[in-house]
Amino acid sequence: MYLKINNKIIPIKIANTLKEKLIGLSMQKNIKYGLIIPNCNHIHTFLMTESIDVLFLNQNNKVLYKYQNMLPGRTFKVNEDIKKTKVLELPQNSSQSLKIGDILIFESEHII
């Protein structure tokens, strides 16, 4: 799966297991992909080696909150229903053109 922002294609992975959700993008260097964390309303950037962009999305992939260039060692929580919210972690500065209210369209790599 991928997301296209300003004609730049960003590969997107999904954190399906508890371990993947807890680790997120921690300890990654030179991050080139995004990570969706389903059923999530609270993240941290402990053990991060660089800043990331963080978007909180609703079930329709509408941007509810945006935190651009979130530094390592931070936490961020939103007051939304955890079952109706997901987080999209992106490489730093990749969400500059996005704003609250935008609806993201994730594309599949496989065309049938």
Secondary structure, DSSP 8 states (H G I E B T S, - for coil): -EEEETTEEEEEEE--SHHHHHHTTTT-SS--SEEEESS-SEEE-TT-SS-EEEEEE-TT-BEEEEEEEE-TT-EEE-SS-GGG-EEEEEETTTTTT--TT-B--EE-S---
